[in-house]
């Protein structure tokens, strides 16, 4: 009799547990149904799906889409689902500014995207006029958060100065006293030192194939030890083909200050092997930083796209997640409230700690010197994209421009 009573108690407890699980599940599905029944919150993505930066653009779209889908699975924001609307900028300022207008007309309360400095500056300025926040995943010119910076513009990716501060320290430590040949998008410095990187980083996105073809011929005739290519997108790919043709890697260290997986994808590891550069993130970083969420992002992204996420993908993903969290803290999608919730906010998402600096809205984060592996080693990887060895690290506060530098850049005496 006693055993039967205990069995009945056990069955009753199991039924109560089942009912609680069922109630929790029904509550979850009810919340999701309520969110999806609500009017969606629209964010706008202006990105290059054509042109020199289309690979970075594709990575941005993939990262942003993943973040939107995750947020919606979690119930949306403020009880509403998130919707992303995208338009091709072709990496041109005119189309990017037009996209901002059209996306705002579509109801976007936040805007993001772009890979060339000129396009994000144009898009950010139009967003400022419309009082909408604009987030930049990838664009290197110092003026983005310097002279052209403003309240509504945020940059998640690194600036040229951040990359060069890291490179100067690394090169001075490992290759002291070497001669540099520096090719920028609009200039050539044939007898530079590491300190020349700061001046060279002010170059604009104006390169042409003839410019760097002529410059590389000059480099071949020089006695420089280090060749620095301050070029971007497909310009890096085309320049590296000439570097290979002239066999410059046989006698010079080749450095691409702003290097990322999307560039190596285009050029291939054979052309890029041995090249040194910097990046804010590679798919190996979460393992290095012991970041479980970052590791999960890599697994989810690679499972979905059969490709490792680049820094452009991680940046776009982080932007959407950070904006959504700022909306939750502010309790509103209104621009001024979200901006206030972001300024000087520190967080840990896919790597170590990052911060949206209130001074200039530059994302301050650790950066890495990376070196492209030999092709044979890359091909041993399952996805054949294990491109980088991480050689060196610098904390974000050291890499980022100082308060004095930012104020000077924004002053009438600062650079044009």
C-alpha positions as CSV (number, residue, x, y, z in Angstrom):
1,X,0.0,0.0,0.0
2,X,2.8,2.4,0.9
3,X,4.6,1.6,-2.4
4,X,1.4,2.4,-4.4
5,X,1.0,5.7,-2.6
6,X,4.6,6.6,-3.4
7,X,4.1,5.6,-7.0
8,X,1.0,7.8,-7.2
9,X,3.0,10.7,-5.7
10,X,5.7,10.2,-8.3
11,X,3.2,10.2,-11.1
12,X,1.6,13.4,-9.8
13,X,5.0,15.1,-9.5
14,X,5.8,14.0,-13.1
15,X,2.5,15.4,-14.3
16,X,3.1,18.7,-12.5
17,X,6.6,18.9,-14.1
18,X,5.1,18.2,-17.5
19,X,2.5,20.9,-17.0
20,X,5.1,23.4,-16.0
21,X,7.2,22.6,-19.1
22,X,4.0,22.8,-21.3
23,X,3.1,26.2,-19.7
24,X,6.6,27.5,-20.3
25,X,6.5,26.4,-23.9
26,X,3.1,27.9,-24.5
27,X,4.2,31.1,-23.0
28,X,7.3,31.2,-25.2
29,X,5.3,30.6,-28.4
30,X,2.7,33.1,-27.3
31,X,5.4,35.8,-26.9
32,X,6.8,34.9,-30.3
33,X,3.4,35.0,-31.8
34,X,2.8,38.4,-30.3
35,X,6.1,39.7,-31.6
36,X,5.5,38.5,-35.1
37,X,2.0,39.9,-35.1
38,X,3.4,43.4,-34.3
39,X,4.7,45.8,-36.9
40,X,8.4,45.0,-37.6
41,X,11.2,47.3,-36.7
42,X,13.2,48.1,-39.9
43,X,16.9,48.5,-40.1
44,X,18.6,49.5,-43.4
45,X,21.7,48.0,-45.0
46,X,23.5,50.0,-47.7
47,X,26.3,47.7,-48.9
48,X,28.4,47.0,-52.0
49,X,27.1,43.9,-53.7
50,X,29.0,45.0,-56.9
51,X,32.3,46.7,-57.5
52,X,35.7,46.5,-55.8
53,X,34.3,45.8,-52.3
54,X,31.6,43.3,-53.1
55,X,33.3,40.5,-51.1
56,X,33.3,42.7,-48.0
57,X,29.7,43.7,-48.8
58,X,28.6,40.0,-49.0
59,X,30.2,39.3,-45.6
60,X,28.4,42.3,-44.1
61,X,25.0,41.1,-45.3
62,X,25.5,37.6,-44.1
63,X,26.6,38.8,-40.6
64,X,23.7,41.2,-40.3
65,X,21.2,38.6,-41.4
66,X,22.4,36.2,-38.8
67,X,22.0,38.7,-36.1
68,X,18.5,39.7,-37.2
69,X,17.4,36.1,-37.3
70,X,18.8,35.4,-33.8
71,X,17.1,38.4,-32.3
72,X,13.8,37.4,-33.8
73,X,14.2,33.9,-32.4
74,X,14.7,35.5,-29.0
75,X,11.4,37.4,-29.3
76,X,12.5,40.5,-31.3
77,X,13.0,44.0,-29.8
78,X,10.5,45.8,-27.6
79,X,8.0,43.0,-28.5
80,X,8.4,43.6,-32.2
81,X,10.3,41.5,-34.9
82,X,13.3,42.9,-36.6
83,X,13.4,43.3,-40.4
84,X,16.4,44.2,-42.6
85,X,16.0,45.9,-45.9
86,X,19.1,46.2,-48.1
87,X,20.2,48.1,-51.1
88,X,23.4,48.0,-53.3
89,X,25.7,51.0,-52.9
90,X,28.3,49.9,-55.4
91,X,30.7,51.5,-53.0
92,X,29.9,54.9,-54.5
93,X,29.1,58.0,-52.4
94,X,26.1,59.1,-54.6
95,X,24.4,55.7,-54.4
96,X,25.1,55.3,-50.7
97,X,23.5,58.7,-49.9
98,X,20.5,57.8,-52.1
99,X,20.2,54.5,-50.4
100,X,19.9,56.2,-47.0
101,X,17.0,58.3,-48.3
102,X,15.2,55.3,-49.7
103,X,15.8,53.1,-46.7
104,X,14.6,55.9,-44.4
105,X,11.5,56.1,-46.6
106,X,11.1,52.3,-46.1
107,X,10.8,53.0,-42.4
108,X,14.4,52.2,-41.3
109,X,15.2,53.5,-37.8
110,X,18.9,52.5,-38.0
111,X,21.2,52.4,-41.0
112,X,24.5,50.5,-41.6
113,X,27.0,49.2,-44.1
114,X,29.6,50.2,-46.6
115,X,33.2,49.5,-47.3
116,X,34.8,52.5,-48.9
117,X,35.5,55.6,-46.8
118,X,33.9,58.0,-49.2
119,X,30.6,56.1,-49.4
120,X,30.2,55.8,-45.6
121,X,31.0,59.5,-45.1
122,X,28.4,60.4,-47.7
123,X,25.8,58.0,-46.3
124,X,26.6,59.1,-42.7
125,X,26.1,62.7,-43.6
126,X,22.7,62.0,-45.2
127,X,21.7,60.0,-42.1
128,X,22.7,62.9,-39.9
129,X,20.4,65.2,-41.8
130,X,17.6,62.7,-41.3
131,X,18.6,62.2,-37.6
132,X,19.2,58.5,-38.0
133,X,22.2,56.6,-36.6
134,X,24.6,55.2,-39.2
135,X,27.0,52.3,-38.3
136,X,30.1,51.6,-40.4
137,X,31.4,48.0,-40.4
138,X,34.5,48.5,-42.7
139,X,36.1,51.7,-43.8
140,X,39.6,52.8,-42.8
141,X,40.1,56.5,-43.5
142,X,40.8,58.4,-40.3
143,X,38.4,61.1,-41.3
144,X,35.4,58.8,-40.9
145,X,35.4,59.3,-37.2
146,X,37.8,62.3,-37.4
147,X,37.1,65.3,-39.5
148,X,33.9,63.8,-41.0
149,X,32.6,62.4,-37.7
150,X,29.4,63.5,-36.0
151,X,26.8,62.5,-33.4
152,X,25.0,60.0,-35.7
153,X,28.0,58.2,-37.1
154,X,29.5,55.1,-35.4
155,X,32.4,53.0,-36.7
156,X,32.8,49.4,-35.5
157,X,35.9,48.6,-37.6
158,X,39.4,50.0,-37.1
159,X,40.8,53.2,-38.6
160,X,44.0,53.4,-40.6
161,X,45.6,55.1,-37.6
162,X,44.7,52.2,-35.3
163,X,46.2,49.7,-37.8
164,X,49.3,51.8,-38.2
165,X,49.9,52.4,-34.5
166,X,49.9,48.6,-34.1
167,X,52.1,48.0,-37.2
168,X,54.7,50.7,-36.1
169,X,55.1,49.0,-32.8
170,X,55.4,45.5,-34.3
171,X,57.8,46.5,-37.1
172,X,60.0,48.6,-34.9
173,X,60.2,45.7,-32.5
174,X,60.9,42.9,-35.0
175,X,62.5,44.8,-37.9
176,X,64.4,47.8,-36.5
177,X,66.2,50.1,-38.9
178,X,64.7,48.8,-42.1
179,X,63.9,50.9,-45.2
180,X,60.3,51.1,-46.4
181,X,58.7,51.7,-49.7
182,X,55.1,52.8,-49.1
183,X,52.4,52.9,-51.7
184,X,49.2,54.6,-50.7
185,X,46.1,55.1,-52.8
186,X,47.3,58.5,-53.9
187,X,51.0,58.8,-53.1
188,X,54.3,57.1,-52.9
189,X,56.9,57.3,-50.1
190,X,60.1,55.6,-51.5
191,X,62.4,56.0,-48.5
192,X,60.2,55.7,-45.4
193,X,60.6,54.5,-41.9
194,X,57.8,53.1,-39.6
195,X,56.9,56.6,-38.5
196,X,56.0,57.4,-42.1
197,X,52.9,55.2,-41.7
198,X,51.1,57.8,-39.8
199,X,51.5,60.4,-42.6
200,X,50.7,57.8,-45.2
201,X,47.5,56.7,-43.5
202,X,45.9,60.0,-44.5
203,X,45.6,58.9,-48.1
204,X,42.2,58.9,-49.8
205,X,40.5,56.1,-51.7
206,X,41.7,57.3,-55.1
207,X,44.0,54.5,-56.4
208,X,44.1,53.4,-60.0
209,X,45.8,50.4,-61.6
210,X,48.2,52.7,-63.4
211,X,49.2,54.4,-60.2
212,X,50.2,51.3,-58.3
213,X,51.7,49.6,-61.4
214,X,54.1,52.5,-61.9
215,X,54.7,52.6,-58.1
216,X,55.6,48.9,-57.9
217,X,58.1,49.3,-60.8
218,X,59.7,52.0,-58.7
219,X,59.7,49.6,-55.7
220,X,61.4,46.9,-57.7
221,X,64.2,49.3,-58.5
222,X,64.6,50.5,-54.9
223,X,66.7,49.0,-52.1
224,X,63.8,48.9,-49.6
225,X,63.4,46.0,-47.2
226,X,59.7,46.4,-46.6
227,X,57.0,47.1,-49.2
228,X,53.8,48.5,-47.6
229,X,50.6,48.6,-49.8
230,X,48.1,50.9,-48.3
231,X,45.4,49.8,-50.7
232,X,41.9,48.3,-50.3
233,X,39.5,45.8,-51.9
234,X,40.4,44.5,-55.4
235,X,43.2,47.1,-55.6
236,X,45.1,44.9,-53.2
237,X,44.4,41.8,-55.3
238,X,45.6,43.5,-58.5
239,X,48.7,44.9,-56.8
240,X,49.6,41.5,-55.4
241,X,49.5,40.0,-58.9
242,X,52.1,42.5,-60.0
243,X,54.1,41.9,-56.8
244,X,54.1,38.2,-57.8
245,X,55.1,39.0,-61.4
246,X,58.0,41.2,-60.3
247,X,59.0,38.6,-57.6
248,X,59.1,41.3,-55.0
249,X,58.3,38.8,-52.2
250,X,61.6,37.1,-52.8
251,X,63.5,40.1,-51.4
252,X,61.0,42.3,-49.5
253,X,58.5,41.8,-46.7
254,X,55.1,42.7,-48.1
255,X,52.7,44.5,-45.6
256,X,49.0,45.3,-46.3
257,X,48.1,47.3,-43.2
258,X,44.4,46.7,-43.4
259,X,44.2,43.0,-44.3
260,X,41.2,40.7,-43.9
261,X,39.9,37.3,-44.9
262,X,37.8,38.7,-47.7
263,X,40.9,40.1,-49.5
264,X,42.7,36.7,-49.2
265,X,39.6,34.9,-50.5
266,X,39.8,37.1,-53.6
267,X,43.6,36.9,-54.2
268,X,44.1,33.3,-53.0
269,X,46.7,32.1,-50.4
270,X,49.4,31.5,-53.1
271,X,49.6,35.2,-53.9
272,X,49.1,36.3,-50.3
273,X,51.4,33.9,-48.5
274,X,53.8,35.6,-46.2
275,X,52.0,38.9,-46.3
276,X,51.6,40.7,-43.0
277,X,48.7,43.0,-42.0
278,X,46.3,43.8,-39.2
279,X,42.7,43.0,-38.4
280,X,40.3,43.4,-35.6
281,X,39.0,39.8,-35.8
282,X,39.6,36.5,-37.4
283,X,37.7,33.3,-36.9
284,X,40.5,32.0,-34.6
285,X,40.2,35.0,-32.2
286,X,37.3,33.5,-30.1
287,X,39.4,30.5,-29.4
288,X,42.3,32.7,-28.4
289,X,40.1,34.8,-26.2
290,X,38.2,31.8,-24.8
291,X,35.0,33.5,-25.9
292,X,32.2,30.8,-26.0
293,X,29.8,33.1,-27.8
294,X,32.4,33.9,-30.5
295,X,33.1,30.2,-31.0
296,X,29.3,29.5,-31.4
297,X,29.1,32.4,-34.0
298,X,31.9,30.7,-36.0
299,X,30.2,27.3,-35.9
300,X,26.8,28.7,-36.8
301,X,28.2,30.9,-39.6
302,X,30.4,28.3,-41.2
303,X,27.6,25.7,-41.0
304,X,25.3,28.0,-42.8
305,X,27.6,29.5,-45.4
306,X,30.3,26.8,-45.7
307,X,32.8,29.7,-45.1
308,X,34.5,31.1,-42.0
309,X,33.2,34.6,-41.0
310,X,35.5,37.4,-41.8
311,X,36.0,40.6,-39.7
312,X,33.4,42.3,-42.0
313,X,30.8,39.6,-41.1
314,X,31.7,39.8,-37.4
315,X,31.5,43.6,-37.4
316,X,28.0,43.7,-39.1
317,X,26.8,41.0,-36.7
318,X,28.1,42.9,-33.7
319,X,26.6,46.2,-34.9
320,X,23.1,44.7,-35.1
321,X,23.4,43.0,-31.8
322,X,24.8,46.1,-30.1
323,X,22.1,48.4,-31.5
324,X,19.4,46.0,-30.4
325,X,20.8,45.9,-26.9
326,X,21.0,49.7,-26.8
327,X,17.3,49.9,-27.9
328,X,16.5,47.5,-25.0
329,X,18.4,49.6,-22.5
330,X,16.8,52.8,-23.8
331,X,13.3,51.3,-24.1
332,X,13.0,53.1,-27.4
333,X,14.3,53.1,-31.0
334,X,14.4,56.9,-31.0
335,X,17.8,58.0,-32.2
336,X,19.0,60.2,-29.4
337,X,18.0,57.7,-26.8
338,X,19.8,54.9,-28.6
339,X,22.9,57.0,-29.1
340,X,23.0,57.9,-25.4
341,X,22.7,54.2,-24.5
342,X,25.7,53.4,-26.8
343,X,28.1,56.1,-25.8
344,X,31.0,54.9,-23.6
345,X,29.2,51.5,-23.4
346,X,31.6,48.6,-22.9
347,X,30.7,45.0,-23.8
348,X,32.1,41.6,-24.6
349,X,30.5,39.8,-27.6
350,X,32.7,37.8,-30.0
351,X,36.1,38.5,-28.5
352,X,37.6,40.5,-25.6
353,X,36.2,43.8,-24.3
354,X,35.1,46.5,-26.8
355,X,33.8,50.0,-26.2
356,X,31.9,52.6,-28.1
357,X,33.9,55.7,-27.3
358,X,31.7,58.8,-26.7
359,X,34.4,61.2,-28.0
360,X,34.2,60.1,-31.6
361,X,32.0,57.0,-31.7
362,X,35.0,54.9,-32.7
363,X,34.8,51.4,-31.5
364,X,37.9,50.8,-29.3
365,X,39.0,47.2,-29.4
366,X,42.1,45.0,-29.4
367,X,43.8,44.5,-32.7
368,X,46.0,41.8,-34.2
369,X,49.0,41.6,-36.4
370,X,48.4,38.6,-38.7
371,X,50.5,36.8,-41.3
372,X,49.1,34.8,-44.2
373,X,50.1,31.1,-44.0
374,X,51.6,29.1,-46.9
375,X,49.2,27.7,-49.4
376,X,50.0,24.1,-48.5
377,X,49.1,24.7,-44.9
378,X,45.9,26.5,-45.8
379,X,44.7,23.7,-48.0
380,X,44.9,21.3,-45.0
381,X,42.0,23.1,-43.4
382,X,38.5,21.6,-44.0
383,X,37.2,24.8,-45.5
384,X,40.6,25.9,-46.9
385,X,40.3,29.3,-45.2
386,X,42.6,29.0,-42.2
387,X,44.6,31.8,-43.6
388,X,46.2,33.6,-40.6
389,X,48.8,33.2,-37.9
390,X,48.3,35.8,-35.2
391,X,51.7,37.3,-34.5
392,X,51.0,40.2,-32.1
393,X,48.2,42.0,-30.2
394,X,47.6,45.5,-29.0
395,X,44.9,46.7,-26.7
396,X,42.3,49.1,-28.1
397,X,43.2,52.0,-25.9
398,X,46.7,52.0,-27.2
399,X,45.8,51.6,-30.8
400,X,43.1,54.2,-30.9
401,X,43.8,57.9,-31.7
402,X,44.2,60.0,-28.6
403,X,41.7,62.7,-27.5
404,X,44.2,65.3,-28.6
405,X,44.5,63.7,-32.1
406,X,40.8,63.6,-32.6
407,X,40.3,67.2,-31.5
408,X,43.0,68.3,-33.8
409,X,41.6,66.4,-36.8
410,X,38.2,68.1,-36.2
411,X,39.7,71.6,-35.8
412,X,40.1,74.2,-38.5
413,X,43.8,73.5,-38.4
414,X,43.4,69.8,-38.9
415,X,43.8,67.8,-42.2
416,X,41.6,68.4,-45.1
